[in-house]
Amino acid sequence: MLKSAKIKVYIPLQIGLIVIMVLLTPAPDVVIRSFTLDDLTELCELVKANRAFLREWLPWADRISDPRDEAPYIEMAMDKESRGEGFEGGIYVRGILAGSIGLHYISEDTRSTEIGYWLAEQYTGSGVMTACARTVLAYCFTEYKLNRVEIRAAGANLKSRAIPERLGFRLEGLLRQFHTLHGKLHDLAIYGMLAHEWKG
């Protein structure tokens, strides 16, 4: 079981341009850092090495074969973060990229967001993702001052669903046959937590 660590937020400089970069430490040997274009190759190699594992629930994994395939995603993430509308970060375990976690969007009107995540197969079951999701959840409520955080997962993806359940999210609904994966219809589980329900 990983020990939790306090949130640390850094704002680095980037060649004359100030960029808000998220850097969180969920555990002593685990870091979440915003992606930059310098991460293209490492991210691509991780996805390719875990393609068979990831593609069951993340069909985009089949489309990644070259670092350039990741460029639109990272450019979108950097732009989103610069506008204060979320972030996409790499999960680093002892300095090695192990997966990703981020906020898909931030709604100013409803003060809400959705957390998304994935982890390389060798790190599953280690407590890494639970620690990361717990830290990002705290970041949402303490730094962004949001009121609602959501996590969505395929109904049959029990490992992914275990994360919000472990963190005390409420199962708000199951959208039946809501999306298609590899030609088959799947349910979508929606979990939510409100700021007053968070036990930080």
TADACOR-V71351 format. One record per helix or strand. SS is the DSSP state (2 for helix, 1 for strand). FROM is the first residue (numbers start at 0). LEN is the number of residues. If there is no record, write none. Layout:
ss & from & len
SS & FROM & LEN
SS & FROM & LEN
This chain:
ss & from & len
1 & 9 & 1
1 & 12 & 2
1 & 16 & 2
1 & 20 & 1
1 & 22 & 5
1 & 29 & 5
2 & 36 & 13
2 & 50 & 4
2 & 58 & 5
2 & 66 & 16
1 & 86 & 7
1 & 95 & 12
1 & 111 & 8
2 & 120 & 3
2 & 127 & 15
1 & 147 & 7
2 & 157 & 9
1 & 169 & 12
1 & 183 & 11
2 & 194 & 3
